[in-house]
Amino acid sequence: MDRVIVFDVNETLLDVGALDPLFARLFDDAAVRREWFGQMLQSAFVSTITDTYRDFGTIGMSALTMVADRHGVVVSDADRQALGGGMR
């Protein structure tokens, strides 16, 4: 029997917890980072399924916009830059 090792890259090898202070400042709740990350994964899956490639940074910014809109938060260009710098 063949053996297979599977790695869950999302939040195992990729630690986005370092973004918690930014989300705490923007949304008054660091836990919103999890909502953003979930939205980002959903958008990445849709991009893959529909064969419409988007890079990680673009998907991350789109997810941030969606989450911010849901929470009634305006994200400044400086805050987008702060988040984007960590994703590229």
Buried (B, 14 or more C-beta within 10 A) or exposed (E): EEEEEEEEEEEEEEEBEEBBEBBBEBBEEBEBBBBBBEBBBEBBEEBEEEEEEBEEBBBBBBBBEBBBEEBEBEBEEEBBEBBBEEBE
